[in-house]
Each structure stands twice: as C-alpha cells, then as structure tokens.
Amino acid sequence: MAIILMLTALAPAQVPSIAPPKTVPPTGAPETGARTPEVPPSGAHPLTKADVEAWLDGFTPYALQRGDVAGAVVVVIKDGQVLLAKGYGYADVAARKPVDPERTLFRAGSVSKLFTWTAVMQLVEQGKLDLDADINGYLDFKIPPRNGKPITLRNLMTHTPGFDEAIRALIIADPKDLPTLEAGLKHWIPPRVTDAGSTPAYSNYGAGLAGYIVQRVSGMSFDDYIEQKIFAPLSMTQATFRQPLPERFQADMSKGYKVASGEPQPFELVTLPPAGSLSISGTAMAPFMIAHLQNGAFGSGRILQESTAVEMHGTAATVIPPLNRMLLGFYENNINGHRVITHGGDTTYFHTELNLLPDDGVGLYISVNSLGKDGAAGPIRTMLFKEFSDRYFPAPLPEGSVDAKTAKEHAQLMAGRYTFTRRTHTTFLSLLNLLGEIQVSANDDGTITVNELKGTDEQPKKWREIAPFVWRNVAGGDRLAAKVENGRVVRFGYDEYPFMLFEPVPWWWSSGWLLPLWIAGLVALALTTLAWPISALVRRRYGVKYELTGTDARAHRLVRIAALLVVAVMLAWVFLAQLIETN
C-alpha cells in the first residue's frame, strides 16, 4: 500500500499555506456544473459515445493483455449523464466471467476516502462540524498535541495531521481479525512526528479518524451514514463499505489477482474502512461523479449545497507553487490547461482512479482487478487519463526555459539523496528507509533524473528546467518544483504527489555510506562466524589442541555465537525488506 521512507521534520519557515475557505468560487468554477463545449478545441476529437468507445476498445484490451491484468471497468461522464460505462476482460478468469459495468463490484481503495470527506462536508454545512476545530472535541479518546498544535479536520482532509507512517495490518484476510472502526483507531495511535498543517504526508489513519468523527457526531454507524446520506440519495444500490462483503453482493464481487495468469486472491479486509473498504460497480460510481461535477446536485436533490461543494473543490493547500495542490479531500491533477480534481486508490490487487474536469462537465473513472506484470496497473490508469485528455482536451504545454548555465547550476543543487515525507520515523522499520532513498542526478545537459519517477517504459524520466527551480518531464506533462532556502534545496514536490513531498537526507543518515558500511560489517561478521568451524576443522585435521580454557574459552565461544546471531538477524532483515517490497 505504501512506500516506506524517512527524514526529519521541516522548519517552521517551510509551513505550507492552508488558508481558511474562501467565500468566492475559484476561477472558472461553474454555478451548477459546466457543460462540454459543443465545438471541440482545435485538434480535439468530439467527445461522443461512438468515438470514446472506439478509442477505449483500442486502448484497454491491449493494455490489459500486455500488462497481464484480468479485467477493468471504465466510466465516462459528460454533461450530467453517463456517456459510456463498459467492462473489459474478466471478473473471474477461471470461470470466464466478464466484467459487467452495472453489476461487477471492484474495490475502490482510497477513492473510498472521497465518500468520507463528502460526509464530513455534509456535517460541516449542517453546523455539526468545524473544519478548524480541535478534533479532540469530537472524539472519545485523545490525540496528543504536538508543540501546542492540535489536529483539525482541515489537517485530516489535506493529509497534514503529522502522524507517523504505520504498517500495521491495514489489509488483512481473516474476518476473525477484523476490528471495529473504534477498536482499530484506539488500539494504536500513531505518534505525531510533524506539527499539524506543516508537512503533507498521506495518512490512512487520519481518514479513519474522520470516519469515526462522522459516526460519533451523526449518531449513526459509519456504514449506515454513508448508505443513508450518500448512497440512497444517489440511488447507488451496487455499492457498500461493509465488511465482510454482505451476502447479496458476493456473487457480483470480482476476484482480485496479482496477475491474470495467476491464482485469484482472498477478499481484502481493510481495517480502517473509511480509508478504503468501498466495493462498487462502475455505474454505481457514476452518480457520485455527476453530483460532484454539478457542485452537489443530482437529479432533483443534492448531497451538498453548492457553496459547500465549491469550498471542497477549490480550497487548496499550496505547498510548492506552481505544482498541483491538495484540496479538501480531492487533489489536483490538472492537465493540458484544464482543472482536474481527482483521487486514486489501491488495495493490493485492485487499482482505481477517479478524475473530474469540473469546468468541462466531464469525468473519467477506471478500476482494474489486478496488480499486473511489473505493476502494470499504475501505468495503465495513468496513460488512460493522459491519452483521454490529449484526445479530447488537447492543448500545447506552456513554453519556458532558463539559460544553460543556470540550468546546470540548479541541477547540481538538486543532486543528492531524498526521501518522502510519508515514512516511518519511530519504529524499527525506520531502518528500512535506507533501502528506499531517492537519488536525484544532474545530467551533463542541465536536465535532472529522479531514479524512482519512471515513465511507462519503466525508465527514469528526464526533467528539463522551464522556470527557476521548476522542471517539466521532457516527454511532456508532469512537473517537479523545489523550495530553496539559503542556497540549498529544502524540499521538492511532484505534480502527481500533492499529498507528500521529497526532503533531503541528512549526511549522517545517508545510504550512500551507511549501506556500504553495513555490508562491510556484515561480511566481517560472516567471516568471523565462518572462522569458528573452519579453525575447528583445521585443528582436528592437524591434531592441534584448543588452547583456551575456562573464562577465555567461554568468551571466545560467546563472541562467535554473538556474531552468528547478528548475521542471522541481518539476514532476517533482508528477508523482511523483500517481503514488504513484494507485498
């Protein structure tokens, strides 16, 4: 579910601006939902059912086959209607059961959070919740403050509560081990490692807290609230957060796969349901998309007042301009000059993305039921949206550049080792951060390369500077931008990750020298351990007596045993790291 990484808290001067909600809509925000222009821009294909279906029929089956992905569902919204909902591939490979966009349930992963955040905003507009109040006022247990700064719902919605990253059985398989939402949250509260509002670091625990607050303030269980206040008004009958999956849905649930050519995997149980337990069909997701595209309106009813929806879609946490920003639950995925609000979602086997173009009245949803070969699910959903946008909303990228001398100087400033703000700080697993450092390299032509940011060809992207400390992928589209203080990079961001940042690794915690030292020490210990049986064999072969006795002999043996234990522990760490990487 997450990459495990590390670093220190940011200085106060680096706190992002998370302003109170504005009372005016953002530029271009429609009053009741925009409509697609009747005449497409120059070079664009008309967004019609016939055209988009033909295009998807060419893209999707090939992508699934190439990526060894079993099945997918795609939904396209236009002007308040479902333009197309179509299944591809199989919900059950062995049974050759095709994906039905109306019936087949896929796990939505973190797209589930959009329902949690919508529920929060419903209670905000009713005056029952305050986005800027201490959340402890809504809880029956206490989240400790850090440096006198409490956590607010705004912090939870923008992923800035400051919690440590945790790997604590977020997804399990045995229903007997599934805790209640309340028990799961109270069992273990992640330590606070940064001040609230200071550092974006994606938090599933924070979304779980928000769902529990909805439950407590509404007086209804979280499942009941979502069903009665969101699903029912939108006629979303083929959707549920409940776990284990209710019996009436079981025949419609898609199997999940690592790869389509492999075995189906068990139903995944999410221990913090508001963060990711939604099971939903493609057409059931459509009314939710339409409601948000129409600023809360659906049919003759509403799930949000217009002003509330505008606030949710337009209030941004600006961290490093001009990059995409975290909104109140959604985050930006702007492309080709068009405003896009989005959310992705991943379980182990299901991978989902929901994109809305509010100013154009268009939405695109995709969910796949397999991780795929070499993690193909991620590139499939990324390329689907990019090619959809380039086909129906093409626009030239803004030109820009810096002189060659400046580009090389800035590239050298960027070069080094970095880590995500989303990482574990306080457990023994923080040592694994050494294995996940990100290397930024300065190239001779003034471009930079980030080893972990790869294109669909699985090669690291190359980035060219288009403005001071702003880089664009030379293949087009996404950007990087850095914050520089006193001549050094203190953080940089990436368009696709507005909910976390990259920060420099301090020299004393860099894998550049710690890993070689660790390997050298491990080799020395291994040789020490091997010397014990080898020396015994040599003595036996040549009849040499073991001369140590008493305390000296015991100390000698204890040293060898200790070395053996250390080697065993190190090998166990390597195994654990591989296990986490694999899963």
NORRA-V891487 format. One record per helix or strand of 3 or more residues. SS is the DSSP state (H for helix, E for strand). FROM is the first residue (numbers start at 1). TO is the last residue. If there is no record, write none. Layout:
<<SS;FROM;TO> <SS;FROM;TO>>
This chain:
<<H;12;14> <H;49;67> <E;71;78> <E;81;92> <E;105;107> <H;109;125> <H;135;137> <H;153;157> <H;175;177> <H;181;187> <H;204;218> <H;222;231> <H;247;250> <H;273;276> <H;282;293> <H;306;314> <E;341;346> <E;351;357> <E;362;368> <H;373;392> <H;404;414> <E;416;420> <H;428;436> <E;438;442> <E;448;454> <E;460;467> <E;470;473> <E;479;485> <E;488;494> <E;502;504> <H;507;509> <H;511;542> <H;550;582>>
